């Protein structure tokens, strides 16, 4: 068209601050070669009503072209004025209405149990563990959710399913106002599941996956926001009542001891005041940077380094126990310590009278360990 002008684009059903969307695109006159004008505007902050036409998902766009008279004598026959429009990078901040039913793809998730990180062998029994499975939903519609799988993974990599009182479908509440969230939960304990047996396997991870479908059962009004989500969390309660038998744990710490000239021998004195109702056979190994063991702290690791405190008939500590051990180190053994870079600590723990008696752990129980050294020097005058 041999005329310049303006194309007005309006969407009556799209509002910003109460005013309909309105956008002007200026264009130039064509003087022989087709002119293509590309323009755009942001839709941030606009709201779109998709119900005004009575046809779901349909809304009106009005195009009004105004041409300026250029006094051109060029005939207007067989001239084209073509408008193409599209929406790009559409991301909603909120959606309201009947959003229908949609299958929700949810990835497998897991929760790590760090209590057993240093576990190597033996038995640890909790008298009444509990698992609380909590579902948090900020999607404004009912959700039909099911646990597709629910397992533990042990340190050896064995997968064991959790069975028992898992509701099907899962209890999923939903909020009634945008920006809110609703929570629901269920509890697994020894009376309705195999959770007690599961915990005795020293799990490293709880792994679960969900299947979910939105708006089931159907309600006519739903909402979504750009922060809406459905998530599940697991909390494990370990009431500290139970027993440990041959419970072997190990840990590694960095170590460095400066070589002091003139030391011929030394004696390490270890004093332990134990206020816990558990005993432990403990050995400390001195190793190089490649974990090659150079020596050990205790000549006789079969002797109890940590002796159980005294308990009453209810398994409650009445009196802490004191133990003192002297460990001599010759010059040769001391040289091993000077080259050591790591301490490998291994303990085998047994609670008082396990497995015949259950004990309880309280927050005021404590253990005090003191290590001193007496050295012999060869002084030259």
N, C-alpha and C positions, 0 to 999 in steps of 0.2 A: 504494500500500500504506500503511495507517494505522500503520506501524511505522517507527521509525528503525533504523539498523544500520550495518553496515560491509561493503563489498565488497572482498574480497581478490583481487588479480590476481597470478598467479604464472606464470612461464615457466621450466619445469624445465631447458630447454636453453640458457638465457641465464644466464651466471655472472659474478659480480663478486667477485674475491678468493676464488674457489672456492665461493661460496654462490649458490644460484639466485636469480634476480630475484624480488622480493616487494614488493608495493605495496598499501597499504590506502587505500580511499576511503570516508570516512564520509558518510552521507546522513541526511536528516531524514524524519520521518513526513509523509505526505500527508494534508492535512485537507480535501481537496475539490478544490483546484487542483493540477494536476500539477506536481511539483517536478523541476527539472532540475539535476543536480549535475555540474559540469565540474571536472576535476582533471587534473594532469599531474605527471610526474617526469622527471628527466634520465636518459638511458641512457649517459652518458659513463663510460667505463671498463668497460663490460660486453662480454663476448664471447659470440657466439651460434653454437651448433653446429647446422648445417643438415643433418647426416647421420644424426642419432639416430633419426629416424622411418623411415628407409629410403626416403623419398620426397624427391627433390631439391627444395630450396627450401621444404619444409614443416616447420613446427615447431608445438608445442602451446602454447596459452594456456589456463590454468585460471582460472575465475571461481568464487568461493565467496562467497555472500551470507549474512550472519548478521543476523537480525532480532531486535530487542529487543521484548519483550511490552509493549505500551502499554496493555493492558486495554481496548482499544477494542472496542465492540460492533459496529463496522461490518463488514458481510459482506465476505469476501475474494473472492467470485466476480466475474469480469470485471474483475479488477485486473491491471495490467501492470507488470512490472519489466523494463525494456529496458536492455541494455548495448551501447554502441557504442564501439569503440576504434580508434585509428589511430596510425601513426607519422609524425612530421613532421621535416623537416630532417635526414634521415638522411645522415650522412657517416661513412664508415669510416676508421679509422686503419690497418687491415690486413685483408686477405682471403686465406684459404688454402683450397685445394681445386682441383677441376677447373673452371676458369672458362670453358672452351669457346673457340670461335674468334670473334673480333670484328674487323671492319674498323675500322682506326684512321684517323681523319681528321687529317691533318697539314697545317698551313698552309705556304705557300711561305715560304722564308727566304732570307737573303742575307748575304754577308760583303763589307765595303767594303775596297778596296785604296787606301790613302792615298798610296802611292808616286807615283801619277800625278796627284795633285790639281792641281798647277800646270802640268801638261803642256799644250802648245798645238799643237805640230807636230813633225815630224821622226821619227827612228827610234831606238829603244832596244832593243838585242838582248842577251838573257841566254843564255849558252852552255848552261846546264844547269839551268833552273828545275824545281822539283818542287812538286806539290800533294799534301798529305796530307789525306785525308777520314777523320775519326775519328767513330765511332758509340759513344755511351755509353748503356748500357741498365741500368736498375735495376728492370725489370719481370721477375718470376720466371717466365718462360716463353719458349719460342722465338718469334721474330718473323720473319715472311716479309716482307722489305722490298725495294723496288725504287725506283730513281731514275726518277721520272716525267719530269723535265726537269732539265737541268744546262747553264747558259748563262753567258756573260759579257755585261755591258752596258758599252759604251764611253762615253766622255765625250760623244760625239755622239748617244747614245741607240740605237746599233745593237746588236742582239742577235745573238750568235754562239754556236752550240752547241759544247759540249766533247764530243769524241768520242775513242774509243780504249778503253783497258783498264779500263773500268768494270765490275766484276763484277755479274752478275745471276743470282740475287738477291744483295743486298748481304750482306757478312759481318757478322752480328749475333750476338754472344755474349750469354748471359744469366746472371745470378747464381744461386747455389744457396741462398742464405740472405737473408732479409729484411734490409734496411739496407745491403746490399752493392751494388756496381755492377760491370758488366763492360764492357770496351772492346774494340773491334776497329777495324781501319783498312785502307785500301788506298792506294797511292801511284800517282800519274800523273806520268810524266816524258816526256822527248823520245823514249824508245825504245818507249813503249806508247800514246802519245796525241798529240794536237795541241797540248799545253800550251805548247810553245815558240812556236808560231805565235800562240796565243791571247795570250800575254804581250806579244808584239810589237805587239798592237793597243791597248796601254795601257788595260787594263780598269779600270773604276771599281767594278764590283760583280761578284761571283760569285753567281748566283741558282740555287736548286735547290728541288725539291719531291719528297717521298717518298710512295709508296703502301705501306701496311703492313697485315698481318693478324696478329693475335695467335694464339699457340698452334698454329703451323704450322711443322714437323710437330707433331702432338698429343702431349703428355705428360700423364699423369694427375694430376700434382700441380703446381699453380701458386701464385703469391702476388702480391699487389699491396699497396703501402702508399700512404698519402696523399701521399708524396713521390716515388713511382715515376714515372719519365719515360724517354722515348726521345728522344735529341737527337743532332744531327749538327753537327760543327764542321769548318771548313776552315782549314788553315794553308798558306801559300804560302812556299816557300823561294826566295830570290833569291841564289844564290851569286854574289858580285860579280865575275864573269868574263864579259866580253862587250865590247860597244862601243856608243857613241852617235854618231849622225851627224845633224847639223842638228836636234838635240833642243832644241826651244824651250820654255822654261818662263817663267812670269811670276808675280809676287807683288806685293802691295800692303802698304805699312806706313804708319802715321800719321807725320806730320812737322810740325814747327813751329820756326821760326827767328825769334828776336826781332830787331826792327829796331834797329840800333845807329846812332845819329846820327853823321855825319861820315865814314862810310866811302865812299870814292870808287871803289874797285875791290878785287878780291880774287883770289887764285890758290889753287885747291884742288890739293894734291899728294896723289896716290894711289900708295901703295906696296903691291905684292902679291907675297908669297912663296908660290908654289904648289907643294905637294908631291904633287899628284894628276896622274896621266897623262892629263889632259884640258885642252883650251883652251876659252875662252869669249869670244864677242863679247857685250858687255854694254852696255846703255844704262839710265840712270836718268832717269826723267821726273819733273819737279815739276808737280803738278796741284793744282787747287783742290778744295774739298769736293765738287764735282759731277763730279770726275774729268776736268775740262777741263785739257789739258796747257798749262802756262805756259812751260816751258823744259825743257831737258835738261842733264844733267851734262857729257856728252862731245860736243865739237864734231865729232869724227871717230869715230863708233862702229864704223867698219869696221876700225879698229885693234884688235888683240887687247888687251883689258884683262887677261885671264888667259891666260898662255902655259903650255903643257903642260910638266910636269917631264920630265926625261930618263929614259928607260927602257932596260932591257937587252933581250936577245933573247926573254926570257920575259914581257915586258910589265911587269916590276917596276921601280919607281922607283929610280934610282941617285943622282939629284941634283935638288933643287928648283930652280925657275926664278924669278928676280926680275924684276919689271917696274915701272917708275915712269912716271907720266904727270902732267903739269901741265896744269890746265884754268883759263884766265883767265876772270874774270867782271867785266864792266863794271858801272857803277852801275845801268844799265837792267836787266841780267840779275839783279843782286842784288835789285832790287825785286820781281822775279818770285818769288825764293826767299822773301822776307818774307811774301808772300801765299799761299804754297803750304801745303796742309794734308795732302797725301799724296805718297808716293814710289811710282812705278810702276816696278818693276824687271823688265827683260826680258833674258834670256840665251839665247844659242844655243850649245849645248855640242857639241863634237866630241872624242872620245877620240883618243889618239895613233894616227895612221895608220889611222883608221876608214874603211871597214869591212874593210880588208885584214888588220888585226891585232886580236887580242883582248887586253884588258888586265884586270888584277886589282886590286881595291881592298882594302887592308888597314887595320886599325883604327888603325895608327899614322900613316897619312897625315894631313896637316893643311894648312890654308891660312891664312896670316896677312895680314890686310888692315888697313892703317893710312891714315887720311885726316887731313891737316893743312891749315891755311889760313894764308896770308900776306896781310894786308890793308894797304891804303893809306888813311891818315886825312887829312882836311883839318881841321887844328886852327886855331882862331882865338884869338888872344891879345888 
